[in-house]
Amino acid sequence: MGKNQSANIAEIWLWHKPLGHPSFGYIRRLFPSLFANCKLSDFICEICAMAKSHRAIFPLSSNKVASPFSLVHSDVWGPSLVSTTD
């Protein structure tokens, strides 16, 4: 990897993060000279991948019910204690 290429990669990341994680294809359209020696497949943003996840994967439950409301889930954590220091 050449010095110029590593500088371009660093600058691409500097544009990607503060602009709100736009796609690298969009950044390439804005700054085509930065991608002269770089491939789009070289850029993988973990934050972008997590943001595209729509839900968490939950394990299968062994609690199956035959009718509605025969098994109810609720939040039973009580009120938190708040210290009042003036």
N, C-alpha and C positions, 0 to 999 in steps of 0.2 A: 504494500500500500504506500503510495507516494505521499510526500508532505502535503501537496496541494489537495489530494484526494481526502486525506484525513482532516484537513481544514474545512473542506466542503461538507464532509459528514458532520462535523461539529456544528457548522453553521446551519445545516438542515435541521438538526435537533434543536438548535436555539430558536428557529422559527416555529417548529412544530409545537413545542410545549407552551409558550406564552400565547399563541394564537388560539388556544383551546383545542389542540390535538386534531387539526384538519388532516385529511388523508394525505399521504405522501404523493399521490398522483396529482392532487390539487396544488401542493407546494411545488411540484415539478413544473406545472403550468405557469405558476407565478415566477419561479426562478429557474428557468431551464439550464442556465450555465452551471448551477450548483450540481446538477445531476449528470454532468458531462462524463464522468468516469465512475458513476455509481449506478447500481441497479435498485429498483424499488424493492426487490425481495431481500435486500440487505437491511431493510429497516423494519423492525418488529417492535411495536410499542406495547408493553405489558398493560399499561393503563387503558389503552384503546381496546385491547382484547377483553379486559374485565368489564369495560363499559358496555360492550356489546352482549354481555351475558344478560339474559332476561330474567333468570331465576336461579336460585340455588338448587342444587340437587339434594334431595332428602332421601334417606334410606327408606326402604319399604317397611311398612308397619305390619306387625302381626295382629294388631287390634282392629278386627273387622266387625262391623255391626250390621244388624239385620234391619233396623229401622232408624229413622232420623232422630237425633237428640238422645240416643241411648248411650252415646259417648260424647262428652262435652269437654272441650279444652278451654281453659281460662287462665288469665294472668292473676296469680294469687299473691304476688309480691305486695306487701303492705306499703303504707305511706312512708316515705323516707324521712328520717330525722334531719331537720335543718337547724343548725346552730344559729342563734341570733346573738351576734356579738356586735355591740355598738361602740 
